[in-house]
């Protein structure tokens, strides 16, 4: 039982690290939460001399949680200046002006 | 993945009630929203939505250009980049559309649409990915609008005389067809409105006869209960999840 819990804890700690590094924002708190619960249960099921690895797993998960919360609250979300998108907007606007003038001609022809 | 399309469509569908034409949408207005999506129970900020207005002159007429852009935050760009533009060219006073354009680029999925309004008919031009361009002409009702102009039109309505639970029906054109939209006024609530601070807002619920919206009274919009009627918060429920657009900055109002 303890071994299975330890393996699961290990898996979720790995997932926590991966999710924390990738831009999953607060979504990373899900594996972190599960990892913490599993680590807590594993800790309770472990004898005093078996707790060293569990403590390390807890430390790693704790760092992940701090890292994710730090990213969430301290780093401002920004949209990258996209030259291609800006160019597309200019072109769309120019096209629209021409299309509106064509529409005006059509409507004038109908009258 | 059409989540972003659903989000934008939902955002744009929020609208209408009979317009008070005395209220004019100003040119040069810019509203910026933080778009969040509910991922496994957690609201995650995904994109920035910018709604702006600008005057567009041709040799004969003056139009109001209503522009709505959606762009993913840079941290998501490497995984799923979205750059969408929804825009309408409307009469500055009545907000009746002459031209509606939609350009979608969502993680490689591209779609371009153009609707030209000529009286009671619309000529639509649509192009998806590498498929050939399709052109259709279909008739619409006299009061049918596109989703962008409808979103702005809702802000010209006098809600102060409406009673909670009162509903109205409207029609919009989306995906080359007319869609009936029902709106329900749900009273007032205090909502955070970005740089405008905490604001008393009109709460509205939207229902549309489309599979793009889910649930009853789960698609909501809060408009500031003042002359500007700025959309402060929008919550949506679509087949692939729920999310919200929260106002972060309002300028030129």
Interface residues (C-beta under 8 A of the other chain):
Chain A: X22 X23 X24 X25 X26 X27 X29 X30 X77 X78 X79 X80 X82 X85 X88 X89 X92 X93 X96 X97 X99 X100 X101 X103 X104 X106 X107 X110
Chain B: X34 X39 X40 X41 X42 X43 X44 X45 X47 X48 X56 X58 X59 X60 X61 X63 X65 X69 X71 X72 X73 X74 X75 X76 X77 X78 X79 X83 X85 X87 X89 X98 X99 X101 X103 X114 X116 X118 X119
